[in-house]
């Protein structure tokens, strides 16, 4: 793409480690927390670049100023645990001045707000340390609201102190429920609070400016962000070392470090024990090193603890996704290692023998990522690896094995190379357009498959879920628009934007100080039909019961996400045979009502939602333990019903996460629930008399016009 030559497009979900500030390792005096000339210069450049090149044209006025103000307060105090209502009222004078702050580069207001934040944070953490010396009564019937993101700000200092009293009491109770002894848990919490206090004091002027700049970018949409010079350097290091870590994308969520995504082929993924949504609460070095509690840590500091030399051991203490607050954690040892291309490579398998398939043999190709060995290609290696090359071979192998149809499994595939998404589509269609890219200046380019060869013309299905993003959505959308296959599963992530990484130093001649980088959303993807993949994602022809509601997952859950939009089509859309799709969808709905696997998944979704919807928990130990036990018993009973249905022995009634770690058979059976149903659906389609999911439109309809 010519428009992409100017910048490096980032099609993978951004490693959210970049959201954490790059704090210094020494205490910073409040007197040094003032904007520098470099910050003022960067503010002017960021503002101008965004105004001219960002896809969302929003005037920098009082309306946007209010959103910037809101985002800045949320960035500093997301759980409303430091500021009081009086603080927020005193800040309100700046609510409609943030646009002026950026336009004039007079950055004093956000720095003044930060100084209040630091003062409040120091006071409350020091209070927490003092409270550790007091004896707690866990027989009192009172609740702690742990999720205060939507709660009112504390009315005054007295209410704030009570919030922190309950917070410390909750921290102690949580560790008690994990089996920690009294002296050990007090030592752990003291170390945690002292570390938090040190981090607050280490926050420097660059960090303050970065936080404010990102309040501006987040007010526009969630994928544009600013990196300070130090964070830019850390990012470069992480990109070089990311293939020698644990292979996980992390983000901060309230006080937890959450695993947003495991990288296919990485140590976390290959362990089978680390899952999206798990929360890291501790990190230990080596096989025997002390596990350091990281609750409340800044994201970058947690990453620094996890990162290490290739071949070394890091141990993660993890609270599993959906586990009730205060539940049991598990310790997972991982060996830091290089993520090899072959570990991410597409793989094939065959599903057959299920009664509903009536003898049909369905091939499966699992694609964890859209990869391409650019280094091998540039060095002249004629056999360089790529998704398309590997899938081409697998399709030929499956054809020789006489499969009746093929399922392309894109679950958990967060994207990758746009070239691969285009070329992979070309294996299933005649030549033609695959995706449209519209930049912020209105320039439209079309990515096309120019090879008329169709490697596989048989029945096809594409299985997607809420983690299928970017390049995965381009492929699935094209297959749907060409009527080439059935899309099955959950609505996809909904990331339909293109980002570029811009070095701000390029705008200044002879500058002595580095200015940092801007990650800018400068284009959007549109399907062949003209529909965007942004926000809505790709909606399957046959929908599975969704693990997350539309508002709680993917792009739809992010503040200020760009809305769905459309442009003109680039070719005539070929409709799949809708009558047959409706028939198999009806069979699917009837089948999953009785299917033990889907019953288990739905029960799991329900239990997880109940836990997720809780904003508070009891500080009465007996009630807290009873609540946790009831949740885990329900979860265990549900899993044992499923295990019995597939011939596996039940798990022990004892609620012990550690006992489940080596349960490879159970994990494998659960992972196949959705895939087996996709195979049944494609077999249903074939058995209805259709040789290929493409409608009976003339061949000319498959050609670009």
N, C-alpha and C positions, 0 to 999 in steps of 0.2 A: 504494500500500500504506500503510495507516494506521501500521503498526509502523515503517515507514521514515521517517515524517515527522519523527521525533525526531532522527535522525542522517542523515548523508550516506552512502549505501551505496556501496561501492567494488567494482564488479564486474569491472573490469579487473585483470589481474595487477599487483600492486603494483610500482611502479618501484623496483628494488632498490638504487637510489642511496641510499635511506634507510638502508641497512645501514651506511654509512660514517659514522664520527664526524666531527663538524664541528670539526676542530682549529682552534686559534687560530693567528695568524700571528706569534707571538712566543714566546720560550722561557719555559717555566713552571718555577719553582723547585720541587723536590721538597717543600719546606716548605708550598707552597700546594696540594698534592694531598691535601686533607682534605675530608670531607663537610661540606656547609653545611646550615643549617637548611632551606633550600629543598629540598635533596635529601631530607632526612628527611621533609619534608611530602609531597613527591611520592611517596616510597616508600609511605607509609601510604595515600595515595589510590589509587595503582596497585593495591596489594594488595587493598583493599576493593572497587574497581570490578571487578577480575577475579573475586574470590570470588563476587560477586553476579550478574554479568552475562555472564561468559564461558560459551560453550556446553559446554566441558569442565569438569565439576565434579571437581576434584582437590584433596584436602586439602593444605594447606601444612604438611607434616610432614617428618620425617627422610628419608623415601623420596624425596620431591620435592626436598628439600635436596641430596641426592647428585647428582641430575640437574642442578640449578642449578649446583652446584660444577663438574661436568664441563663444562657448556656455557660457563661463565665461563673456565675454563682454555683451552678450545678457541677461544674468541673472542679471547683474548689471544695464544695461540701455536698457531694451527691446524696448522702444519707441524712442531711439536715441535722448533723450532730455537733456543729460548732457555732454557727451563727444563730443569733436570737432575732426575734421580730424587730427589736429596736435597731439592731445592726442593719437589717435589710431596709428598714425605713430610712436610715441615715445614708444608705447607698443609693436610694431611689433618685437622688438629685442627678445621678449619672445615667439613669435609665434611658434617656433620650439624647445622651451626649456621646455615646459610643461611636456613632458615625463621625462626629467631629474629631474624636480622639484618633481615629484612623486617618481621616482626611488631612489633619494637621500634624499628625505624628506626635501630638502632645500626650504622651502615654502615662502621665502621672496618675489619673484616676484608677486604672486597673492595679497599679502598684500600691496605691493607698488601700484599696480593698484587700489586696493580698496581705498587707501588714496587719490588718485587723484579723484576717484568717489565721495568720501565724500566732498572733497573741492569744486568740481563743483556743487554738489547737494546743499550744503549749500548756495553757491553764487546765484544760480538760484532761490531757494525758497525765499531767502531774497529779491531778485529783485521782485518776485511776490508780496510779502507783500508791497513793496514800490509802485508798480503799482496800488494797490487797492486805493491809495490816489489820483489817477489821474482820471479825468473825461474821459469817453470813448465816442467816436462818432460812433454810430451804423448806420449812413447813408452812411458811406464809403463802396464802393464796393470792398471788399477783402475777401479772403478765408483763412480758417485755416485748415491745414493738421493735423487731429487728430490721424491718423494711420501712424506712421513714421517707422514701423517695417522694411519696405523695402526701405525706403528713404535713401539718402546719409547722412553721418554724417555732421553736421553743419561745414561749411568751417572754421569759426573762432568764437571768442566770440561775435562779433557784430551780426552775423547771429543767433547764439544761443539766444541772448537777444531778437531778433525779434520774434523767435519762441515762447519764453515765453511771450512776449507782447501779441501775438495773443492767446496764451493759456489762459491767465488771462481774456482777452476780451471775449473769448468763454465761460469760466466758468461763468462770469457775465451774459452773454446773455442766457445761458442755464437756470439759476435760474430765470431770468426775465420771460422766457417763461413758467416756472412752476408757475408763479403768485407771486413770492417772491417780497416784497417791497425792495426799494433800500438799506435802512439802515439794513434791515434784511439779505439781501443777502451778503452785504459787511461783516457783522459780521460772517455769516456762512463761507465765504471763508477765512477770516482772521483766524478763528479757525482751518479750514482745513489745511491751509498752515503752521500754527504754529505747528500743530500736526505732519505734515509731516517732518518739520525741527527737531522736537524733536526725531522722530523715526530714522532719519538719524544719529543723534548724539548718539543714544542708541545702535546702531549696534556694537556688541562686537566681540572679536577675535574668539570666537566659531562660531559666525554667518558668519564671513569671511571664516573660514575654511570649514564650511558646504556648503557655496555657491560654493566654488572652488571644493570641493569633488563631489558635484552634477553636476558640469560642466563636470567632468570626467565621471560620471555614465551616464549622458544624452548623452554623445558622443558615448556610446555603444548602448543603447536602452532606451526607456522612462520609463520602470517600475523598473529599479534598482535605488536605492537612498540611501543616507546616512542621518542619523538623529543624530544630536549632542546630548550629554547627556541631556541637558535641553529640547530639542524637544522630545526626547525619553520619558522623564517624562511626558511632556504635552500629548504625544500620549497615554500613559497608562491611564492618567486621562480621555482623550477624549473617549477612548474605554470603560471605566467604566461608563462614563456619557453620552455616545452617545445615549443611550436609554432614556435619560432624557433631550434631547435638542429639536430641531425642526425637526430632521430627514432629513438632506440635506447634500449632498457632494458638497463642494465649491472649486473653483479654482480662481486664479488671472488671469485676462486677460486684458492686458494693464492696465488701472487704475481702472477697475471694479472688484468687487467680483461677479463672475458668479455662478449661481446654475447649477452645472453639472448634478446632479441627485437628485431627491427626493426619500427618503427611503419609500417603501410601508408600510402603516400603521402609518407613522409618522405624526406629526401635520401639516407639510407643505403639505404632500400628501393629507391628509384628508380634508384640507381646500378647495381644489379644485381651489385655486387662485394662487398657486405658481407652476411655470412650469420650466422645464429644459430650460436653456438658458436665463432665466430672470436675470437681473443685480441688485444687492442690492446696493443702493446708500446712504441709511441711516438706522440707528438702534435706536429705542427708547425703554426705559424700562417702563413697566407698561402701564396702560391705558392712562395716561396723561403726561408721562415723555417726555421731549424735545427729538426730533429726531436728532441724531447726524450724520452729513454727514460723510460718510466713503469713499468717492472717493479718490483714491490714497493711501489708507491705506494698510499696509502689511496684508496678509491673516490671519495670526495667531491673529493679533489684532482685526480683524473683528469677527473672531470666538469667541474670548474671550468676546466680547460684546453680541454676540447672545446666548452664553451658559449661563445657569442660573438654579436656583432651580426648581425642578418639581412643576408644578402648577402655576408658575409665568407667567406673560404676557410679550412678547417681540413684538414690532411693527417694521416691515420691510417696508422701503420705496423702492419700486421696479420699475425699468424701464423694462417693458415687453420685451420679446424676439422679435426682429424684429421691435420694435418701433424706429422711426427715432430719431437720435441724437437730444437732446434738447426737446424731446417730453414729454408728461405728465406722471408723475409717479403716482403710486397708493400706498396707505398705507394699509398693511395687518397685522391685529393683530393675533398672534398665542399664544397658551398656551403651554409652554414647558411641555412635558409629556413623559412618558415611552412608548416605542414602543412595544406593546404587540404582542405576537406570533399570536394570533387569528386575529389581524388586517392585518397580512401578509399572512394569510391562503388562500389557493385556494378556489375559489368560482365557483358555477355553475349557468348557466342560459340557456334559450331555445330561439332560434330564429325561427319563423315560420310566415306564412301569406303573405310573399312577393310573388308577382305574378310569378317572374322568378324562384322561387323554386318549383313551380308546386306541392304544397301540402307537400313538404318534411319538416321534423321537425329536426332541427339541434341543438344538445347540445353544449354548450360552457363551457370550464373550464379555468378560468383566473388564472394564476400562477404568482404572483408578485415577488416571490423569491424562491430559492431552500433552504428551511429552514429545520432544524432538531433540536429538543430539546435535545441536548447532555447532559445537566444537568439532565433532567428527565430520559434519558436512563441510565446514569451512576448510578443514585440513585435507579434503579430497577423498575421504573414506567412502568408497562406493557402497559399503554395507552399513552405513550409519543407521542407528535405531530411530524409529519414530512410531507413533501410534498407528498411522495409516499403513506403514509397511508391515508392522506386526499383525494388524487386523486383516490385511489382505491375505497373508499366509494362513491365518487361522480360519478365515472363511473358506479358503480352498481345501483345507484339511477337513472342515466340517462337511463340505459338499461331498468329498470323497467318502466320508463316513455315512453319507446318505441321510442326513437329518431332514426332517420335514419343514422346519422353520428355525429361525435364529432370534434370540433375545439379546439385545445389547444392554448390558447392565451398567448404568451411569450413576448409581446411588453413591453418595459421598464424594462424587467427583466435582471438585471445586473449580475446575477449569484448566487453563494452560495456554498452549499455543493456538492462536487464531488460524494460522496456516493449517494446522492439523485438523481443526474443526471443519475447515473448508474441504480439505482433501479427503477426510474420512467420509463426509457426506457424499463425495464423488464416487465412492465405492458402490453406492446404492442407487444413484440416479444417472441419467444421461447428463451431458454438459449443461450448465446453466448457473444462474445466480444462487448464492447460498445465504448471504447476509448483506445488509446495507449498513454503511457507517456514515452518519451525519455529524459533521464537526460543528463547533460553536460559531463558525463563520458562515454556516449554511452550505458548505461544500459537501456534496454527496458522492461517496465512492461505493462500488459494489464489488464484493469478493465473490469470485466465480470459480466453479469447477470447469476447467477447460478440457478435460479428458472425457471423450464420449464413452469410454469403456465402463460397463456396469459389471463389477466383479461378482455381485450376488443379486439375483433377481427374484429370489423366493420370498415366502412369507416372513415378515419382519415385525418385531416389537421392540420398543425402547422403554426400559424400566428406569424411572427417575424418582427422586425424593426431594425433600426440602433443602438438602445440602448440594444438590446438583446445580452448579452455578456457571455463569459466564460462557466459556466455550462449550460446556455441556448443554446449555440452553440454546446456543446457536445451532448445534447439531440436531437436538430434539425438535426445535422449531422448524428447521428446514425439512426434516423427515415428515413432520406433520403437514407442512404447507404443500409438499409435493404429493401428499396422500400416499406416501411410500410405505408407511408402517403405522402400527397402533402405538400410541404413547400411553403407558400404564404407570400408575403409582400416585405420588403426591404432587401438588403444585411445586414447581422448582423455586429456587432461592429468590429470583427476581432481580439479579444484578445485570443491568443492561447498559452499563456505562464503561467508558474507556478513560484510563488515567495516564498522565505523563509525569515524569519526575523532572523538575526544572531547578537547575542550580541558580540561585539568585545572584551569585557573584558575576554571572555573565552580563548583568545589566550595569555593572560598575567597572570603570577603568581604574586600574592602579590602586584599588582599595587594599588597606592593610589587614582589615578584619574580615573573616568569613561571615557570610550572612545566613547560611543555611539553605534549605531546599523547600520547594513547594510541590506537593503532589496535587496535580490539578485534573479535575474532571473536564475533559475537553471534547468529548464526542459521545454519541449514543449508538447502540446497535438497534437495527430494525430488521424484522424478519422479511422474507420474500414477500409476504402478504402485506407488508407495510406496518404491521403491528410491532410495538416495542416489546422486548423481553423484560424491560424495566418495571419493577414493582409487582406486576401481576405474575411474572415468570411465565413458564409454559404450563398450561392447564391440560392434564392428561385427558385422553379420550375415555379411559376407564379409571375412575378415581378410587384409590384406597382410602380407608378411614385414616384421617390425617393425625399424625402424632402431635402436631402443634396447631393451634388455631391460626388463621391467616394473620391476625394482628400480633401474634406472639413470636413469629418466626421469620427469618430471612429479611429481605429488604423492607418488608411491610412493618417490621418491628422497630425500624430505625427512625430517629428524629429527622424530620425535614428531608426524607427520601424523595427523590425526583418522582413525579407521578408518571403513570402510564401515558403514552401518547402514540400517535400513528402518523405515518406519511403514506404516500402513494405506493401501490404494489409495483414490484419490478417484473412480475410474471403472473400469469393466471394461476390461481390456487386450484389444485386438484383435490377434489373432495374424496375422502375415503368412503367406503360403502357403509353409510350411516345406519342403515337398517340392520346390518349384521353386527355392527358395533353395539347398537342398542340391545340386541339379543344377548350378546356375550356379557354385556354389563349387567343385565338382569340376572343371568346365571351366576355372575360373580357375587352380586349382592345376596342372592339366595344361598350360595355356597358358604360365604364367610360367616353368615349367621350361625352356621353349624360347625364351622371349621375350628378345631381346638387351638390352632396356631393364632388365628386372628382374634379369637376370644381372649387368648393370653395377651396379645399386643394391646387390645382395646382396654383390658383391665389394667394393664401397666400404664397406659396413657391416662386413664381415669385417676389412678392412685397418684401418679406424678403431678397431675393438675391440682388435685386436692392439696398436695404438699406445697406446690408452687403458689397457690392462691392464698396461703396463710401469710399474714403479715406480722403475726405476733405468736409468742409461745409462752407456756406457763413456766414460772420460776419456782413452782412447787415441785420438788423433786419426784415425789410419788406420782403425781399427775403427768409430769413430763415423761417419765419412764413408761408409764402406761400408754400414753399417746404414741410414743415411738414404737413400742412393742406391737401395738395394734396395727400400725402401718406396715411394719416389717412382716408380721404374721400374714397379713392379707397378701403382701407381695410374694412371700414364700409359698403360700397355699396356691396362688394362681400359677406360679411356675411349676409346682409339682403336678397340678392337673394337666398341664401341657406335657410335661415329661412322661407322665403315664400314657398319654395318647400316642406318643412316638416310641414307646417301648424302653424308655430310660428309667433307671431306678430313681426314686424320689430323693431330694436333698434332705439332710437331717433336719428335724424340727427345730433344733437349736439355731437361733438367729446369729449366724457368724459369717460375715462376708469372707473371711479368710478361707473358710471351708469351700468356697465356690471358685477359688482362683484357678484351679487346675481342671475345671470341668469343661474340657475341650468339646466333648460330645454335645453337651447341652448348649454351649455357645454356638456350635456349628448348626445344630438343629434350629435354633432361634433365627440365625442369619438366613436360613433358607425359606422361612415362612413366606415372605413376599415374593421371592424368586420362584418358588414352586407354583405360586398362584399365577405369576406372569406366564409360566410355561403352560399351565392349564388353559389360560385365556387364549394364548396363541393357538393351542391345539383346538380349542372350541371354534375359533375363527376358521381354521383349516377344515375342520369337520363339517362346517356349514356349507362347504362346497366351493370355497374361495381358494385359489392357488396362490394368490398374492394379495396383500392388503390394498394394493393400488386399485382405484376404481376403474371401471371399464372405459375410461376416457381414451380417445385415440392417441397413438404414439406421439403425434405432433404436440399434444398438450404437455409433454415432458420436455419440450425444447424451449429454450429462452427466446423471447420475441420482443 
